[in-house]
Amino acid sequence: MFWHKKYSICGECQVHFEPTSDHFSNLCLTHRKPKLELLARQERVIAWAKANWKKLELQMIERR
């Protein structure tokens, strides 16, 4: 509807910004970018761990 607000307010710095539809829609680009980069790093690590789970299992058993 045309009378709905077309902006959001950052939960960190209270700046108004264009809304997004990603995981961190309550943050402006400045505050969203580090969180998205962290999420991307975590996804890369998880993908690597899935491909190398046998190696990780051996490390886990050795540490017990």
N, C-alpha and C positions, 0 to 999 in steps of 0.2 A: 504494500500500500504506500502511496506517496506521502502520507503524513507520519510515517515511522521515521525515527532517527536513522541517519545514515553514517553514524560514527560510533565508536566505542571509546571508553576511557581506560587508559592503562592502569592496571592494578598496582604498579610500582611507582610511577612518577605522575600519575593523574593527567597525562597529556591526552588530548583528543586525537583519534586516528581512524582511518578507514577500517571497518571490521574485516576479519578474515574468517576462514572456516577450518583452520587447523587446530591442533591440540592446545595451542596457547593463544586463543582468540581474545583473551583478556589482557594481552600485553602488546605494547607498541613494538615497532620493528627493532628498536634499540635493545629492548629487554627480551624480545622473542628470539632474536638471532642466536645468542649464546645457548639458549635452551634447545633450539632446533639442532645446533651443532653437536651438543651433548647427546641428544637423542640419536642422531646419525652415527656418532661414534659407538654408542651402545649397540645399535643394530648391526654395525660392521663386526663388532666383537662377538655378538651372538651368532652371526652367520659363520664366522671363523670357527667358533666353538662347536657348532653343529657339524662342520666338515672335519673337525679334528677331535671328536669326542673320545676316541680311544686313548689318544695321547693325554688328554686331560684326566681321564679316568685313572690312568697309571699314576699321574702326579697326585691325584687325590688319595689313592690307596697308600702311596709312599708317605704321605704326610700324617697318616693316622697313627 
